[in-house]
Amino acid sequence: MGQLGFYYNLENCIGCKGCQIVCKDKNDLKTDELFRTVHTFEGGSYPNPYVDHVTISCNHCDSPKCVENCPTGAMHKREDGIVDYDHEKCVGCKMCLWSCPYDGPVYLEDEGKVAKCDFCKDLIDEGEDPVCVSACTMRAIEYGDIDELRAKYGTNSSIRYFPELDVTNPNIVVNQKKR
């Protein structure tokens, strides 16, 4: 398998935060420590109001700034494209936090170190889905080889409300909500 990526169907996301909760639980995170976050954006006015729900985690970018700017090599990219981290090498400098435009890395206050979505590599290595994918009752999240996802769903990677893509080239495909 080549570079792994996520597909987000934002038409289907209802903002239930099931993906966020199961990720938090799997990684034994505190309430305010999230590797996956569901954002809600509201706007418009009568007769055209809108509510958009957007789920986001580490995008396992082609050019991850967290890896590029990590002074210890704790952040690194695996052969399958997963942007991973070595907890033992992390010195808690937060350089990766400041470098990532998508808020992927999270500072764990009690440990004084950083951690992030690792694509549930332990589950993937066993042939299972990441917990965010398996928990989504609306099937708004899929994962797989990014080339296969792009062939199936197209190449749109931009998410309304989020930074431009050309800095890191995230490995996501997005079906935006139609307005």
TIMI-33677 format. One record per atom (N, C-alpha, C): residue in one letter; atom name; x, y, z. Coordinates in steps of 0.02 Angstrom, whole numbers, padded with zeros to 5 digits, m for minus. Layout:
 code site     xx     yy     zz
    A   CA      X      Y      Z
...
***
This chain:
 code site     xx     yy     zz
    M    N  00042 m00059  00000
    M   CA  00000  00000  00000
    M    C  00044  00062  00000
    G    N  00023  00113 m00037
    G   CA  00061  00175 m00040
    G    C  00042  00222  00017
    Q    N  00043  00286  00003
    Q   CA  00025  00337  00052
    Q    C m00047  00329  00075
    L    N m00056  00323  00140
    L   CA m00123  00319  00169
    L    C m00153  00389  00174
    G    N m00220  00392  00170
    G   CA m00255  00455  00177
    G    C m00326  00444  00200
    F    N m00360  00499  00214
    F   CA m00430  00498  00235
    F    C m00474  00527  00181
    Y    N m00536  00502  00177
    Y   CA m00589  00533  00137
    Y    C m00642  00557  00186
    Y    N m00661  00620  00181
    Y   CA m00714  00649  00223
    Y    C m00773  00668  00179
    N    N m00830  00639  00193
    N   CA m00892  00659  00159
    N    C m00930  00705  00206
    L    N m00919  00769  00198
    L   CA m00949  00818  00243
    L    C m01024  00826  00233
    E    N m01050  00799  00178
    E   CA m01123  00796  00168
    E    C m01154  00749  00219
    N    N m01117  00698  00239
    N   CA m01144  00647  00285
    N    C m01131  00663  00358
    C    N m01081  00703  00373
    C   CA m01063  00716  00443
    C    C m01118  00756  00478
    I    N m01143  00729  00534
    I   CA m01196  00762  00572
    I    C m01170  00795  00636
    G    N m01105  00793  00646
    G   CA m01075  00825  00704
    G    C m01086  00789  00769
    C    N m01096  00724  00767
    C   CA m01110  00685  00828
    C    C m01049  00677  00873
    K    N m00990  00686  00844
    K   CA m00926  00681  00879
    K    C m00908  00610  00901
    G    N m00941  00561  00872
    G   CA m00925  00491  00887
    G    C m00852  00476  00871
    C    N m00828  00501  00814
    C   CA m00758  00490  00793
    C    C m00710  00521  00843
    Q    N m00727  00580  00867
    Q   CA m00686  00617  00915
    Q    C m00682  00580  00982
    I    N m00739  00556  01005
    I   CA m00743  00522  01070
    I    C m00706  00455  01069
    V    N m00717  00415  01017
    V   CA m00685  00350  01014
    V    C m00609  00357  01008
    C    N m00586  00407  00972
    C   CA m00514  00421  00967
    C    C m00486  00441  01035
    K    N m00521  00485  01069
    K   CA m00499  00506  01136
    K    C m00495  00447  01183
    D    N m00546  00404  01180
    D   CA m00547  00345  01225
    D    C m00492  00295  01207
    K    N m00482  00281  01143
    K   CA m00431  00233  01122
    K    C m00362  00256  01145
    N    N m00350  00320  01141
    N   CA m00284  00348  01158
    N    C m00279  00371  01231
    D    N m00331  00357  01270
    D   CA m00332  00373  01341
    D    C m00313  00446  01354
    L    N m00347  00491  01318
    L   CA m00333  00562  01323
    L    C m00381  00596  01372
    K    N m00359  00651  01401
    K   CA m00402  00691  01443
    K    C m00454  00727  01400
    T    N m00504  00755  01433
    T   CA m00559  00788  01398
    T    C m00536  00841  01348
    D    N m00486  00880  01367
    D   CA m00463  00935  01324
    D    C m00405  00915  01278
    E    N m00387  00852  01276
    E   CA m00334  00827  01233
    E    C m00366  00786  01177
    L    N m00365  00813  01116
    L   CA m00400  00779  01061
    L    C m00354  00771  01001
    F    N m00349  00710  00976
    F   CA m00313  00698  00913
    F    C m00358  00708  00853
    R    N m00423  00701  00862
    R   CA m00473  00715  00810
    R    C m00524  00762  00839
    T    N m00541  00814  00802
    T   CA m00589  00864  00825
    T    C m00643  00874  00773
    V    N m00704  00879  00796
    V   CA m00760  00897  00752
    V    C m00776  00970  00765
    H    N m00768  01010  00713
    H   CA m00782  01082  00716
    H    C m00851  01094  00687
    T    N m00887  01142  00715
    T   CA m00953  01161  00689
    T    C m00951  01235  00670
    F    N m00973  01250  00610
    F   CA m00975  01318  00584
    F    C m01047  01334  00565
    E    N m01072  01390  00590
    E   CA m01140  01411  00576
    E    C m01138  01479  00543
    G    N m01187  01493  00500
    G   CA m01189  01557  00468
    G    C m01250  01565  00425
    G    N m01246  01616  00383
    G   CA m01303  01631  00340
    G    C m01359  01663  00379
    S    N m01412  01676  00345
    S   CA m01471  01705  00377
    S    C m01533  01681  00340
    Y    N m01590  01690  00370
    Y   CA m01652  01668  00340
    Y    C m01659  01699  00271
    P    N m01675  01662  00221
    P   CA m01698  01593  00220
    P    C m01642  01543  00203
    N    N m01579  01563  00210
    N   CA m01523  01519  00191
    N    C m01471  01511  00247
    P    N m01492  01489  00306
    P   CA m01441  01475  00357
    P    C m01404  01410  00341
    Y    N m01347  01401  00373
    Y   CA m01310  01339  00363
    Y    C m01275  01318  00427
    V    N m01263  01254  00432
    V   CA m01222  01224  00485
    V    C m01177  01173  00451
    D    N m01112  01181  00459
    D   CA m01064  01134  00431
    D    C m01026  01101  00488
    H    N m01019  01036  00484
    H   CA m00979  00998  00532
    H    C m00918  00972  00494
    V    N m00859  00982  00523
    V   CA m00797  00962  00491
    V    C m00755  00923  00541
    T    N m00739  00860  00525
    T   CA m00696  00819  00567
    T    C m00625  00823  00540
    I    N m00578  00832  00585
    I   CA m00508  00840  00563
    I    C m00460  00811  00615
    S    N m00407  00783  00590
    S   CA m00353  00758  00632
    S    C m00288  00772  00594
    C    N m00235  00738  00612
    C   CA m00175  00743  00572
    C    C m00192  00721  00500
    N    N m00167  00758  00451
    N   CA m00180  00743  00381
    N    C m00126  00701  00349
    H    N m00076  00681  00387
    H   CA m00022  00639  00362
    H    C  00004  00665  00295
    C    N  00023  00729  00298
    C   CA  00041  00769  00239
    C    C  00101  00741  00201
    D    N  00104  00759  00136
    D   CA  00163  00742  00096
    D    C  00224  00781  00120
    S    N  00213  00844  00140
    S   CA  00267  00888  00164
    S    C  00251  00911  00234
    P    N  00253  00866  00283
    P   CA  00232  00884  00351
    P    C  00281  00932  00384
    K    N  00256  00991  00402
    K   CA  00298  01040  00436
    K    C  00318  01017  00505
    C    N  00276  00976  00537
    C   CA  00294  00950  00603
    C    C  00358  00907  00599
    V    N  00364  00868  00546
    V   CA  00424  00826  00537
    V    C  00484  00871  00520
    E    N  00473  00917  00474
    E   CA  00526  00961  00451
    E    C  00556  01002  00508
    N    N  00514  01023  00555
    N   CA  00538  01068  00608
    N    C  00551  01035  00675
    C    N  00543  00970  00680
    C   CA  00556  00935  00742
    C    C  00632  00929  00753
    P    N  00659  00959  00806
    P   CA  00731  00960  00815
    P    C  00762  00893  00836
    T    N  00721  00846  00859
    T   CA  00748  00782  00884
    T    C  00734  00723  00839
    G    N  00693  00733  00787
    G   CA  00674  00677  00744
    G    C  00618  00635  00774
    A    N  00587  00660  00828
    A   CA  00531  00623  00858
    A    C  00474  00616  00808
    M    N  00461  00669  00770
    M   CA  00411  00666  00717
    M    C  00445  00639  00654
    H    N  00414  00589  00624
    H   CA  00442  00559  00564
    H    C  00387  00529  00521
    K    N  00403  00514  00459
    K   CA  00354  00487  00412
    K    C  00372  00414  00397
    R    N  00324  00369  00407
    R   CA  00334  00298  00393
    R    C  00330  00285  00317
    E    N  00350  00226  00297
    E   CA  00346  00207  00226
    E    C  00276  00210  00198
    D    N  00226  00195  00240
    D   CA  00157  00197  00217
    D    C  00127  00267  00221
    G    N  00169  00316  00236
    G   CA  00148  00386  00236
    G    C  00120  00411  00301
    I    N  00113  00368  00350
    I   CA  00088  00391  00415
    I    C  00140  00436  00447
    V    N  00119  00496  00467
    V   CA  00163  00540  00504
    V    C  00158  00517  00577
    D    N  00213  00490  00601
    D   CA  00214  00457  00667
    D    C  00261  00496  00713
    Y    N  00262  00477  00776
    Y   CA  00306  00510  00824
    Y    C  00336  00458  00871
    D    N  00395  00473  00894
    D   CA  00430  00431  00942
    D    C  00427  00467  01009
    H    N  00384  00442  01053
    H   CA  00371  00474  01117
    H    C  00436  00483  01158
    E    N  00481  00435  01152
    E   CA  00544  00438  01191
    E    C  00590  00494  01167
    K    N  00588  00510  01102
    K   CA  00631  00562  01075
    K    C  00603  00633  01086
    C    N  00538  00637  01100
    C   CA  00506  00703  01108
    C    C  00532  00737  01171
    V    N  00551  00801  01163
    V   CA  00575  00840  01220
    V    C  00523  00893  01241
    G    N  00465  00892  01209
    G   CA  00411  00938  01228
    G    C  00422  01010  01209
    C    N  00462  01023  01158
    C   CA  00476  01092  01138
    C    C  00417  01126  01103
    K    N  00369  01088  01079
    K   CA  00308  01112  01046
    K    C  00321  01141  00976
    M    N  00380  01131  00949
    M   CA  00394  01157  00882
    M    C  00345  01128  00831
    C    N  00327  01065  00838
    C   CA  00280  01034  00792
    C    C  00211  01066  00797
    L    N  00189  01084  00857
    L   CA  00125  01117  00866
    L    C  00123  01183  00828
    W    N  00176  01221  00835
    W   CA  00179  01287  00803
    W    C  00187  01280  00727
    S    N  00212  01224  00703
    S   CA  00225  01215  00632
    S    C  00165  01189  00594
    C    N  00120  01154  00627
    C   CA  00064  01122  00592
    C    C  00005  01170  00584
    P    N m00016  01184  00522
    P   CA m00072  01230  00512
    P    C m00140  01198  00528
    Y    N m00141  01133  00542
    Y   CA m00205  01098  00554
    Y    C m00214  01076  00627
    D    N m00169  01098  00671
    D   CA m00174  01080  00742
    D    C m00172  01004  00753
    G    N m00131  00969  00715
    G   CA m00126  00896  00721
    G    C m00093  00874  00787
    P    N m00033  00897  00802
    P   CA m00001  00877  00865
    P    C m00036  00909  00925
    V    N m00034  00873  00981
    V   CA m00066  00895  01043
    V    C m00015  00890  01099
    Y    N m00010  00942  01140
    Y   CA  00035  00941  01197
    Y    C  00000  00907  01256
    L    N  00031  00854  01282
    L   CA  00005  00818  01340
    L    C  00036  00848  01402
    E    N m00001  00889  01435
    E   CA  00024  00928  01492
    E    C  00056  00885  01546
    D    N  00023  00830  01565
    D   CA  00049  00787  01619
    D    C  00116  00755  01602
    E    N  00127  00742  01538
    E   CA  00188  00709  01517
    E    C  00242  00758  01494
    G    N  00220  00820  01477
    G   CA  00268  00869  01452
    G    C  00294  00850  01383
    K    N  00253  00813  01346
    K   CA  00272  00790  01279
    K    C  00213  00799  01231
    V    N  00229  00790  01167
    V   CA  00179  00797  01115
    V    C  00160  00728  01089
    A    N  00097  00721  01068
    A   CA  00073  00660  01035
    A    C  00024  00682  00982
    K    N  00001  00634  00941
    K   CA m00044  00651  00886
    K    C m00077  00588  00859
    C    N m00123  00598  00813
    C   CA m00154  00543  00777
    C    C m00099  00502  00742
    D    N m00099  00438  00755
    D   CA m00051  00394  00720
    D    C m00087  00347  00672
    F    N m00148  00368  00652
    F   CA m00188  00330  00603
    F    C m00208  00262  00632
    C    N m00207  00255  00698
    C   CA m00220  00190  00731
    C    C m00176  00137  00699
    K    N m00111  00152  00695
    K   CA m00064  00107  00661
    K    C m00065  00037  00688
    D    N m00078  00029  00753
    D   CA m00082 m00038  00782
    D    C m00140 m00077  00751
    L    N m00196 m00044  00740
    L   CA m00254 m00077  00709
    L    C m00243 m00090  00634
    I    N m00216 m00040  00600
    I   CA m00202 m00047  00528
    I    C m00153 m00104  00516
    D    N m00101 m00108  00558
    D   CA m00052 m00162  00551
    D    C m00084 m00230  00561
    E    N m00141 m00233  00596
    E   CA m00178 m00296  00607
    E    C m00234 m00305  00555
    G    N m00238 m00259  00506
    G   CA m00289 m00265  00454
    G    C m00357 m00236  00473
    E    N m00359 m00197  00527
    E   CA m00422 m00167  00549
    E    C m00425 m00093  00530
    D    N m00485 m00064  00535
    D   CA m00495  00007  00520
    D    C m00474  00050  00580
    P    N m00454  00112  00567
    P   CA m00445  00159  00623
    P    C m00511  00168  00660
    V    N m00509  00182  00724
    V   CA m00570  00186  00764
    V    C m00617  00241  00740
    C    N m00591  00296  00715
    C   CA m00634  00350  00691
    C    C m00676  00327  00632
    V    N m00647  00285  00589
    V   CA m00682  00258  00531
    V    C m00736  00209  00553
    S    N m00718  00162  00596
    S   CA m00766  00111  00617
    S    C m00822  00139  00661
    A    N m00809  00195  00695
    A   CA m00859  00223  00740
    A    C m00909  00268  00704
    C    N m00894  00290  00644
    C   CA m00938  00338  00610
    C    C m01000  00304  00583
    T    N m01057  00316  00616
    T   CA m01120  00284  00596
    T    C m01146  00311  00530
    M    N m01125  00371  00511
    M   CA m01147  00402  00448
    M    C m01100  00386  00390
    R    N m01047  00348  00403
    R   CA m00998  00330  00352
    R    C m00970  00393  00317
    A    N m00956  00444  00358
    A   CA m00928  00506  00332
    A    C m00852  00505  00328
    I    N m00820  00453  00357
    I   CA m00747  00448  00355
    I    C m00728  00380  00327
    E    N m00683  00381  00279
    E   CA m00652  00320  00252
    E    C m00577  00330  00254
    Y    N m00541  00276  00246
    Y   CA m00468  00282  00240
    Y    C m00444  00231  00189
    G    N m00384  00241  00165
    G   CA m00354  00194  00118
    G    C m00297  00227  00082
    D    N m00274  00193  00030
    D   CA m00222  00221 m00013
    D    C m00249  00285 m00044
    I    N m00213  00340 m00036
    I   CA m00237  00405 m00059
    I    C m00249  00406 m00134
    D    N m00209  00371 m00173
    D   CA m00220  00369 m00245
    D    C m00286  00335 m00262
    E    N m00302  00282 m00226
    E   CA m00366  00247 m00236
    E    C m00425  00291 m00214
    L    N m00417  00326 m00158
    L   CA m00471  00371 m00136
    L    C m00482  00427 m00186
    R    N m00428  00454 m00214
    R   CA m00435  00508 m00264
    R    C m00466  00482 m00329
    A    N m00450  00420 m00348
    A   CA m00480  00391 m00408
    A    C m00555  00380 m00397
    K    N m00574  00363 m00338
    K   CA m00644  00349 m00322
    K    C m00685  00412 m00310
    Y    N m00656  00462 m00275
    Y   CA m00694  00520 m00253
    Y    C m00673  00587 m00282
    G    N m00620  00589 m00320
    G   CA m00595  00652 m00347
    G    C m00536  00677 m00307
    T    N m00513  00736 m00325
    T   CA m00450  00761 m00295
    T    C m00458  00820 m00249
    N    N m00520  00841 m00234
    N   CA m00529  00899 m00190
    N    C m00503  00884 m00120
    S    N m00457  00925 m00097
    S   CA m00430  00917 m00030
    S    C m00443  00978  00014
    S    N m00472  01029 m00014
    S   CA m00482  01090  00026
    S    C m00544  01083  00069
    I    N m00538  01111  00129
    I   CA m00594  01113  00175
    I    C m00609  01186  00189
    R    N m00670  01206  00174
    R   CA m00691  01274  00189
    R    C m00673  01288  00262
    Y    N m00650  01347  00277
    Y   CA m00631  01370  00344
    Y    C m00561  01351  00365
    F    N m00524  01312  00326
    F   CA m00458  01289  00347
    F    C m00404  01317  00302
    P    N m00341  01316  00324
    P   CA m00286  01345  00286
    P    C m00277  01314  00217
    E    N m00242  01352  00175
    E   CA m00226  01328  00108
    E    C m00184  01265  00111
    L    N m00187  01226  00057
    L   CA m00156  01160  00056
    L    C m00085  01159  00031
    D    N m00064  01211 m00004
    D   CA  00000  01208 m00039
    D    C  00062  01207  00006
    V    N  00054  01220  00070
    V   CA  00111  01220  00116
    V    C  00130  01149  00135
    T    N  00080  01106  00148
    T   CA  00095  01039  00174
    T    C  00070  00982  00130
    N    N  00025  00995  00084
    N   CA m00005  00945  00040
    N    C m00035  00887  00080
    P    N m00090  00900  00116
    P   CA m00121  00848  00157
    P    C m00148  00791  00116
    N    N m00146  00731  00144
    N   CA m00171  00672  00110
    N    C m00243  00657  00131
    I    N m00287  00701  00107
    I   CA m00358  00695  00119
    I    C m00395  00708  00054
    V    N m00455  00680  00049
    V   CA m00501  00695 m00005
    V    C m00566  00716  00030
    V    N m00596  00770  00006
    V   CA m00654  00799  00040
    V    C m00712  00809 m00007
    N    N m00771  00786  00014
    N   CA m00833  00802 m00019
    N    C m00865  00857  00023
    Q    N m00861  00919 m00002
    Q   CA m00889  00976  00035
    Q    C m00965  00973  00034
    K    N m00995  01005  00083
    K   CA m01067  01013  00084
    K    C m01086  01062  00029
    K    N m01138  01046 m00008
    K   CA m01160  01089 m00062
    K    C m01203  01145 m00033
    R    N m01194  01204 m00061
    R   CA m01237  01261 m00041
    R    C m01266  01292 m00102
***
